[in-house]
Amino acid sequence: MGKYISYIDDERLFQCINNLYVVYQDAVNSLGLNNFYRNMIDPFKTQFDLMFLYNGSVENWVNDEMRRKLDKTVNNAIGEFHQEIIGCLPGLESARLADYDVKSKDDDSIFVEVKNKYNTMNSRSQDAVFDALSGIARNHRNAKCYLVEVVAPESKMEVWSYSSHGQMKKHERVYIASVDKFFN
C-alpha cells in the first residue's frame, strides 16, 4: 500500500507527519513571555525552584519552564501521532472523544488505548484506563481491549493483570501489549 510503511497509504502518512509538524510549529511560535504568563504559575514551587535550582536566576527558570511546557505539548502530539498511525492498521480507525484511542472499523471487536511510554501512568490513571477497557469488554462480549505501550520495557502481549490498593485487577479480554506485538 505505502512506500514507507506497508500498511499506510503514503498520503495518509504524510498527513500524520504534517499534523505533528504543525503542532511543533505552533508550540515554538507560542513561546514568549506573554503566553508564558497566561497560565497559572505555582508561586511556591517557583520560589523553591529559584532558591534551590536556579540560584535566584529568574531568566534561567523562565527559559527552562518554557522548554518544559513545549516538551509537554510535543509529547501529547507524539501520542496523537502514534494513535493516528495505529489507527491506520488494516481494519482499525482512530477514535475521538471516546474512552479509547483506536477501534475496529466495521465492528466492535477491538478497542485500544495508546500510551507513549510504559511509565506515563500513575496508579490512579492506570486504574482509570483499566476500568474503561474492562467496561468496554463487559459491554461488548466479543471485544478484545488493549493497552498498547509504544515504548515498553519488554516485548509482550498478555492479559493485563496488576494489583491496585490490595485488589487484583484482571479481565480475560483486556490485554497489555508492546507496540511491536500489537502490530503482529
Secondary structure, DSSP 4 states (H G I P E B T S, - for coil): --SSSTTS-HHHHHHHHHHHHHHHHHHHHT-SHHHHTTS---HHHHHHHHHHTSTT-HHHHHHHHHHHHHHHHHHHHHHHHHHHHHTTSTTEEE-SSSSSSEEESSSSSEEEEEEEETTS--HHHHHHHHHHHHHHHHHSTT-EEEEEEEE-SS--EEEEEEEETTEEEEEEEEEEEEHHHHH-
